[in-house]
């Protein structure tokens, strides 16, 4: 069992190691922190922490560094979320304020978060499967080209260029708009996708009006399906280059996960949040995802269609207190903006 003072020593080791990147010794702890005991007493506490596998010696020096288990104890019991400074809160406001569609808002969110934390910032798109299609618009560009616009009640907008098999005129486009609209408008994204699939199975004629209808259905179906997909927006991958010395092995698995997204989506989804909506997955806990040298901290945010997550990815030697505070603040601000946008509709 670790004493209360021993846990305070662990907190000091985590904080000093994160700040200095140097293994922490008993003398440094006595000098930097007000424990009121001798270096020899601190060494005894450190020996007990080492027995519990909460700290370890990286080499033969007297200094110690936190283990993944030590970081976990710190996050669960010892971390005190640092309130954001006025400058940091102003930075969030500057990035996120102002009218924007969801795509732009989430892009701004990760830019704000990576600036605040110096880590790779991640934000999940909320799932729009239960959103309702409110409008389908077709804009004829002439000849065979038509822009297809799909809008949901959550503010999600899709815009895509379709090329139909034969030339159409404005009267044709008006009829096509009516046929597509009656099929999906007022339906949930999920139900609309099913109705499009059923209609495609019947619209087998490859040319003429049916050919144009079939092509437009295909495009609308793909866009609705895109609304249902889990997606991530990321920023700050270049920050990994600044922390490469914090990784014992190659950072290639992290770069691959950032490129592929699927692994990070699974990890973000499976992380267990506390009662405040905060979650952390540290070091070896991420081994099943091939990210045993990385940590992710995240916070839930509220969207009209449900919860999603915003977080940061970086080395295990990260400032958990500041990063958790940053993701919580950004998540709260994002939730508020989305709620205000919904009320304004």
Legacy VTK file of the C-alpha trace (Angstrom):
# vtk DataFile Version 3.0
C-alpha trace
ASCII
DATASET POLYDATA
POINTS 345 float
0.000 0.000 0.000
1.179 3.507 -0.816
0.826 6.191 1.853
-0.762 9.585 1.266
2.696 11.146 1.235
3.829 8.493 -1.211
0.999 9.490 -3.564
2.033 13.126 -3.168
5.568 12.101 -4.121
4.174 10.353 -7.202
2.307 13.545 -8.120
5.543 15.513 -7.759
7.465 13.032 -9.920
4.833 13.149 -12.677
4.673 16.932 -12.661
8.444 17.418 -12.597
9.120 14.794 -15.261
6.496 16.262 -17.586
8.007 19.716 -17.102
11.728 18.866 -17.299
11.880 15.634 -19.347
14.543 14.524 -16.820
14.297 11.621 -14.347
13.365 12.953 -10.915
15.467 12.289 -7.814
14.746 12.675 -4.117
16.965 15.745 -3.766
15.088 17.549 -6.546
11.759 16.707 -4.909
12.897 18.123 -1.554
14.134 21.285 -3.259
11.095 21.849 -5.471
8.288 20.730 -3.164
7.391 21.456 0.465
7.235 18.004 2.000
8.979 18.962 5.246
10.933 15.693 5.370
14.475 14.657 4.455
15.699 13.363 1.112
16.247 9.975 2.783
12.542 9.800 3.705
11.569 10.714 0.150
13.898 7.955 -1.124
12.028 5.446 1.038
8.716 6.651 -0.398
10.154 6.332 -3.901
11.287 2.775 -3.171
7.711 1.860 -2.219
6.389 3.512 -5.376
8.882 1.474 -7.375
7.767 -1.721 -5.626
4.205 -0.881 -6.729
5.496 -0.377 -10.307
4.326 3.227 -10.319
7.786 4.624 -11.101
10.910 3.121 -12.648
14.574 3.926 -13.224
15.263 4.492 -16.930
18.975 3.804 -16.346
21.422 3.590 -13.456
20.905 7.191 -12.267
19.100 7.896 -9.011
16.220 9.590 -10.828
12.879 7.926 -11.531
10.172 8.392 -14.166
6.481 7.489 -14.031
5.347 4.194 -15.540
2.100 3.839 -17.482
0.569 2.515 -14.265
1.873 5.577 -12.432
0.314 7.899 -14.988
-2.965 6.018 -14.575
-2.948 6.505 -10.783
-2.087 10.161 -11.332
-4.976 10.703 -13.770
-7.494 8.772 -11.666
-6.649 10.168 -8.240
-4.042 12.910 -8.253
-4.536 15.136 -11.275
-6.027 18.525 -10.545
-7.472 20.063 -13.678
-5.874 23.456 -14.095
-8.325 26.226 -14.942
-7.643 27.731 -18.331
-6.109 31.171 -18.375
-7.992 34.154 -19.747
-5.723 34.052 -22.811
-6.571 30.385 -23.417
-10.307 31.001 -23.089
-10.032 33.973 -25.423
-8.211 31.753 -27.918
-11.088 29.234 -27.867
-13.602 32.028 -28.384
-11.591 33.537 -31.226
-11.366 30.185 -33.027
-14.948 29.032 -32.570
-17.124 32.141 -32.505
-18.987 33.234 -35.602
-21.482 31.511 -37.894
-20.228 28.307 -39.471
-21.506 24.997 -40.737
-20.589 21.863 -38.805
-17.622 20.974 -41.021
-16.056 24.386 -40.479
-16.841 24.380 -36.754
-15.149 21.025 -36.171
-12.143 22.092 -38.258
-11.860 25.190 -36.087
-12.227 23.033 -32.966
-9.180 20.891 -33.691
-7.114 23.934 -34.673
-7.970 25.563 -31.347
-7.225 22.415 -29.361
-3.874 21.691 -30.976
-2.841 25.298 -30.342
-3.841 24.997 -26.678
-2.145 21.650 -26.014
0.647 21.208 -28.540
-0.698 17.701 -29.211
-2.525 16.033 -32.099
-6.153 17.152 -31.761
-9.075 14.865 -32.645
-12.809 15.414 -32.861
-15.445 12.865 -33.787
-18.332 13.786 -36.003
-21.610 12.984 -34.278
-23.503 10.166 -35.967
-26.258 11.570 -38.154
-28.094 8.303 -38.613
-31.116 9.598 -36.686
-31.052 13.072 -38.259
-33.931 13.912 -40.608
-33.573 15.040 -44.200
-35.262 18.451 -44.484
-34.439 19.463 -48.037
-33.089 18.169 -51.339
-32.154 20.698 -53.998
-30.989 20.135 -57.579
-29.140 22.952 -59.341
-28.859 22.514 -63.102
-25.516 23.692 -64.467
-26.503 22.942 -68.054
-26.245 19.826 -70.186
-25.782 16.744 -68.062
-24.381 18.408 -64.914
-26.479 18.824 -61.780
-25.401 19.861 -58.270
-27.142 17.731 -55.627
-27.632 19.385 -52.213
-28.939 17.432 -49.210
-29.750 19.191 -45.906
-30.636 17.658 -42.517
-32.341 19.145 -39.473
-29.007 19.116 -37.625
-27.473 21.580 -40.046
-25.447 18.968 -41.907
-25.211 19.919 -45.580
-23.926 17.807 -48.459
-23.151 19.211 -51.887
-22.044 17.040 -54.797
-21.815 17.294 -58.569
-23.687 14.589 -60.479
-23.392 13.859 -64.190
-26.509 12.235 -65.637
-26.439 10.002 -68.757
-28.351 12.390 -71.072
-28.860 16.128 -71.302
-31.769 17.508 -69.288
-33.582 20.838 -69.254
-35.051 22.843 -66.364
-38.427 21.096 -66.649
-36.705 17.705 -66.385
-34.735 18.891 -63.362
-37.896 20.112 -61.641
-39.510 16.699 -62.110
-36.399 14.899 -60.911
-36.234 17.160 -57.856
-39.820 16.301 -56.982
-39.250 12.557 -57.407
-36.107 12.517 -55.256
-37.519 14.876 -52.619
-40.681 12.882 -52.025
-38.543 9.808 -51.488
-36.249 11.133 -48.731
-37.512 14.465 -47.367
-38.919 14.044 -43.866
-37.191 10.679 -43.467
-34.341 9.897 -41.100
-30.958 9.497 -42.738
-31.133 5.772 -42.022
-34.646 5.364 -43.437
-33.842 7.600 -46.387
-30.886 5.397 -47.248
-33.105 2.310 -47.225
-35.736 3.991 -49.412
-33.081 5.037 -51.930
-31.728 1.477 -52.058
-35.240 0.143 -52.728
-35.884 2.744 -55.432
-32.558 1.988 -57.109
-33.501 -1.663 -57.306
-36.594 -0.666 -59.316
-35.067 2.092 -61.492
-33.217 -0.220 -63.853
-33.465 1.765 -67.114
-29.939 3.096 -67.827
-30.911 5.988 -70.132
-33.410 8.836 -70.477
-35.352 10.209 -67.522
-35.005 6.981 -65.574
-31.259 7.034 -66.185
-30.988 10.557 -64.766
-33.202 9.589 -61.824
-31.102 6.513 -61.141
-27.853 8.515 -61.166
-29.273 11.152 -58.843
-30.553 8.450 -56.488
-27.092 6.889 -56.446
-25.497 10.212 -55.501
-28.111 10.985 -52.822
-27.725 7.468 -51.405
-23.948 7.840 -51.173
-24.275 11.201 -49.450
-26.796 9.846 -46.945
-24.512 6.907 -46.283
-21.665 9.372 -45.702
-23.792 11.077 -43.042
-23.952 7.746 -41.199
-20.212 7.065 -41.227
-17.994 7.627 -38.209
-15.484 10.314 -39.059
-12.628 12.141 -37.380
-11.219 15.578 -37.957
-7.580 15.996 -36.928
-4.968 18.719 -36.677
-1.441 19.040 -35.335
0.169 15.821 -36.580
3.394 17.780 -37.048
3.543 18.141 -33.257
4.630 14.504 -33.057
7.955 15.506 -34.590
8.591 17.806 -31.625
7.993 14.982 -29.132
9.704 12.148 -31.012
12.251 11.762 -28.193
9.385 10.802 -25.852
8.767 7.620 -27.852
11.070 4.687 -27.195
10.268 3.127 -30.552
9.065 4.379 -33.915
6.255 6.917 -34.218
5.194 5.190 -37.445
2.224 3.371 -35.788
0.862 6.745 -34.683
1.298 8.261 -38.129
-0.389 5.220 -39.661
-3.298 5.479 -37.207
-3.708 9.167 -38.028
-3.771 8.390 -41.742
-6.152 5.435 -41.499
-8.500 6.891 -38.817
-10.247 3.546 -38.198
-8.005 2.638 -35.252
-8.397 6.035 -33.610
-12.157 5.963 -34.129
-12.370 2.602 -32.355
-10.164 3.821 -29.529
-12.083 7.085 -29.094
-15.394 5.203 -29.087
-14.334 2.512 -26.610
-12.727 4.795 -24.010
-14.711 4.800 -20.759
-15.597 8.275 -19.491
-15.989 9.298 -15.864
-18.995 11.096 -14.411
-17.705 14.361 -15.877
-17.469 12.962 -19.407
-13.655 12.836 -19.300
-11.689 9.803 -20.467
-8.032 8.842 -20.728
-6.345 5.836 -22.305
-2.684 5.584 -21.368
0.293 3.778 -22.867
-0.010 0.003 -22.621
-3.795 0.294 -22.342
-3.631 1.164 -26.047
-1.598 -1.907 -27.007
-4.643 -3.627 -28.643
-4.754 -0.651 -31.015
-1.025 -0.750 -31.749
-0.451 2.497 -29.842
1.281 1.293 -26.672
3.527 4.359 -26.450
0.757 6.927 -26.837
-1.962 8.394 -24.667
-5.330 9.842 -25.591
-7.398 12.124 -23.366
-10.908 13.073 -24.416
-14.129 14.716 -23.331
-17.703 14.114 -24.466
-19.574 16.884 -26.219
-23.298 17.086 -26.879
-24.795 17.314 -30.350
-28.448 17.221 -31.387
-28.180 13.602 -32.490
-26.191 12.396 -29.478
-22.754 12.494 -27.904
-19.391 12.467 -29.611
-15.852 13.103 -28.398
-13.089 15.634 -28.717
-9.573 14.849 -27.515
-5.830 14.908 -27.987
-3.251 12.249 -28.844
0.377 12.377 -27.773
3.171 10.618 -25.892
2.546 9.184 -22.435
4.745 11.990 -21.080
2.097 14.642 -21.508
0.613 17.284 -19.237
-2.546 15.366 -18.332
-3.932 18.058 -16.009
-3.723 20.814 -18.623
-4.788 18.607 -21.526
-7.845 17.271 -19.697
-8.815 20.816 -18.764
-8.378 21.945 -22.370
-10.469 19.150 -23.909
-13.182 19.695 -21.291
-13.313 23.437 -21.968
-13.376 22.988 -25.744
-16.055 20.264 -25.462
-18.254 22.507 -23.303
-17.863 25.411 -25.715
-18.602 23.187 -28.713
-21.713 21.769 -27.002
-22.942 25.283 -26.262
-22.450 26.454 -29.845
-24.275 23.427 -31.236
-27.133 23.932 -28.769
-27.411 27.628 -29.683
-27.433 26.706 -33.353
-30.217 24.178 -32.758
-32.310 26.731 -30.813
-31.899 29.238 -33.625
-33.418 26.855 -36.187
LINES 1 346
345 0 1 2 3 4 5 6 7 8 9 10 11 12 13 14 15 16 17 18 19 20 21 22 23 24 25 26 27 28 29 30 31 32 33 34 35 36 37 38 39 40 41 42 43 44 45 46 47 48 49 50 51 52 53 54 55 56 57 58 59 60 61 62 63 64 65 66 67 68 69 70 71 72 73 74 75 76 77 78 79 80 81 82 83 84 85 86 87 88 89 90 91 92 93 94 95 96 97 98 99 100 101 102 103 104 105 106 107 108 109 110 111 112 113 114 115 116 117 118 119 120 121 122 123 124 125 126 127 128 129 130 131 132 133 134 135 136 137 138 139 140 141 142 143 144 145 146 147 148 149 150 151 152 153 154 155 156 157 158 159 160 161 162 163 164 165 166 167 168 169 170 171 172 173 174 175 176 177 178 179 180 181 182 183 184 185 186 187 188 189 190 191 192 193 194 195 196 197 198 199 200 201 202 203 204 205 206 207 208 209 210 211 212 213 214 215 216 217 218 219 220 221 222 223 224 225 226 227 228 229 230 231 232 233 234 235 236 237 238 239 240 241 242 243 244 245 246 247 248 249 250 251 252 253 254 255 256 257 258 259 260 261 262 263 264 265 266 267 268 269 270 271 272 273 274 275 276 277 278 279 280 281 282 283 284 285 286 287 288 289 290 291 292 293 294 295 296 297 298 299 300 301 302 303 304 305 306 307 308 309 310 311 312 313 314 315 316 317 318 319 320 321 322 323 324 325 326 327 328 329 330 331 332 333 334 335 336 337 338 339 340 341 342 343 344
